Each structure stands twice: as structure tokens, then as C-alpha cells.
Amino acid sequence: MSDKDAAKRTDAKRRSKFLVVVDDTPEVRVAVRYATKRARNIRCGVVMLRVVEPIDFQQWAGVAEIMRSEAHEAAEDLLHKLAEQVNQDSGILPELVIREGLARDEILKLVDQDPAIRMLVLAAAPGGEGPGPLVAALAGQMSGNLGFPITVIPGSLTDEQIDHLT
């Protein structure tokens, strides 16, 4: 490793970040709050990633482009609403990232591109339906591909319970 690479890694450690994958589930609010509170307490940053599934309408290119545009706009709206709450709760201005592709692939790409990401925070779906496909994929078979911990928070936690944990 060159001196430049070593300096880059050292700087990244000082600016550690928690990554939260944002989707349309109610439990994402729990993951965001937990990551935000922990980040504030240990003075690190928060990255919120929204992955938009690819749209494949080859015969209808115009329709696909409209759908893609609407999906990106909805992703921006959701991220900005959550970022506003994060800022109000903690004073942190989170990084907002929108990617198009499969969630697990885009998460791995982002983590590879940003060495400051030191933890992935996910919330498991409450109830008996299992933790959700992303939690199952990342905390299960893909967890060995990451160089940092994955924290899975129960999606049914209240704000008070989260505050007590952090």
C-alpha cells in the first residue's frame, strides 16, 4: 500500500460513516433514527442510500424514461424528508445517494467506493414474515463480503427504545 493510500484510509477512519439503505418500508425510519443517534454520539457521518430498481421497457423507451424519472424524483423526495428529520434530531447533514440497479449490488459498489463507511444499519420487518429480503441477503449469505459489521435493528422499536440503546 502506498503512502497516499495509507493516508486516504487513515483520513477515512477519522470520518467514519454509517450507511442506511432507504426503502419504502415503515421500519426504515427505525434504521435511520438508530444510525443517526449512534453517529451523533460517536461523531461520525450518515450516508442514506436509495436504490431504484432498473426499468426495462425496451419497446417503450419513452415510457421507461418517464418511469425512471418519476422513480428518481420519488427517491429524492423521500431522502430529503428523512434528511430533514436526521438534521432536526441530531444536527447531522447526511449524505444522500441514489443508485439504479439491484440493491445488494449497489450497496456493495458504494461500500467499495467509500472506505469511510464503517457500518451498515438495517431494520428488520416486524411481525412473523421474516426480516425482509434485503436483511436476509446482506446479513446472511453476503455478510462475508463486507469488511465491517452489519447492525440489524428490530423494526418495531419505538423512538424511546432507540434513544435508550444509543
HUNOR-V381525 format. One record per pair of residues at least 12 apart in sequence whose C-alpha atoms are under 8 Angstrom apart, sorted by sequence separation. I is the first residue (numbers start at 1). J is the second residue. D is the distance in Angstrom with one decimal. If there is no record, write none. Layout:
# HUNOR-V381525
I:J:D  I:J:D
This chain:
# HUNOR-V381525
20:32:6.3  55:67:7.3  123:135:7.5  138:150:8.0  55:68:6.5  83:96:8.0  122:135:6.7  139:152:7.9  54:68:7.7  20:35:7.2  19:35:7.8  18:35:6.3  79:96:6.6  135:152:7.5  52:71:6.7  52:72:7.0  18:39:6.9  17:39:7.4  76:98:7.6  52:75:7.5  75:98:7.1  50:75:6.4  18:44:7.5  20:46:7.4  22:48:6.3  72:98:7.5  17:44:5.5  18:45:6.3  19:46:6.0  20:47:6.2  21:48:5.9  22:49:5.7  23:50:6.4  16:44:5.3  17:45:4.4  18:46:4.8  19:47:4.8  20:48:4.9  21:49:4.8  22:50:5.0  23:51:7.7  120:148:7.8  122:150:7.5  124:152:6.3  126:154:6.7  15:44:5.9  16:45:6.3  17:46:5.2  18:47:6.1  19:48:5.9  20:49:6.2  21:50:6.0  22:51:7.7  50:79:7.5  118:147:8.0  119:148:5.7  120:149:6.6  121:150:6.0  122:151:6.2  123:152:5.3  124:153:6.1  125:154:7.0  126:155:5.3  15:45:6.9  17:47:6.6  19:49:7.2  21:51:7.9  104:134:7.2  118:148:5.6  119:149:5.3  120:150:4.8  121:151:4.8  122:152:4.8  123:153:4.5  124:154:5.1  125:155:5.3  126:156:5.5  48:79:7.3  103:134:7.6  118:149:7.4  119:150:5.9  120:151:6.1  121:152:6.0  122:153:6.1  123:154:5.6  124:155:5.0  125:156:7.6  119:151:7.2  121:153:7.4  123:155:5.0  104:137:7.5  104:138:7.1  108:146:7.7  46:92:7.6  48:94:6.7  52:98:7.2  54:100:5.8  45:92:7.1  46:93:7.7  47:94:5.5  48:95:6.1  49:96:6.2  50:97:6.3  51:98:5.8  52:99:6.1  53:100:5.7  54:101:5.3  45:93:7.9  46:94:4.9  47:95:4.6  48:96:5.1  49:97:4.8  50:98:4.9  51:99:4.8  52:100:4.6  53:101:5.1  54:102:7.6  45:94:6.6  46:95:6.3  47:96:6.0  48:97:6.2  49:98:5.9  50:99:6.4  51:100:5.5  52:101:6.2  53:102:6.1  32:82:7.8  36:86:6.4  40:90:6.2  45:95:8.0  47:97:7.3  49:99:7.5  51:101:6.6  52:102:7.8  53:103:7.7  51:102:7.2  52:103:7.9  40:92:7.2  51:103:5.6  29:82:7.9  33:86:7.2  36:89:7.9  37:90:6.8  32:86:7.6  36:90:6.8  51:106:7.1  36:92:7.6  22:79:7.6  49:107:7.9  35:121:6.4  32:121:7.9  31:121:6.0  31:122:5.4  31:123:5.1  30:123:6.5  28:122:7.4  28:123:6.1  27:123:5.8  27:124:7.0  19:117:6.4  27:125:6.3  17:116:5.7  18:117:5.8  19:118:7.8  27:126:7.7  16:116:4.7  17:117:4.6  18:118:6.0  19:119:6.1  20:120:6.1  21:121:7.5  15:116:6.1  16:117:5.8  17:118:5.7  18:119:5.0  19:120:4.8  20:121:5.2  21:122:6.8  13:115:8.0  16:118:5.9  17:119:7.0  18:120:5.9  19:121:6.1  20:122:6.3  12:115:6.1  13:116:5.9  18:121:6.9  12:116:4.4  9:115:6.9  9:116:7.7  34:153:7.9  31:153:6.5  30:153:7.4  30:154:7.9  31:155:7.5  30:155:5.9  41:166:7.6  30:156:7.7  33:159:7.7  37:163:7.2  28:155:7.5  30:157:6.8  27:155:4.5  30:158:7.7  34:162:5.9  38:166:5.6  26:155:7.8  27:156:7.0  30:159:7.7  33:162:7.4  34:163:7.7  37:166:6.1  30:162:7.8  34:166:7.1
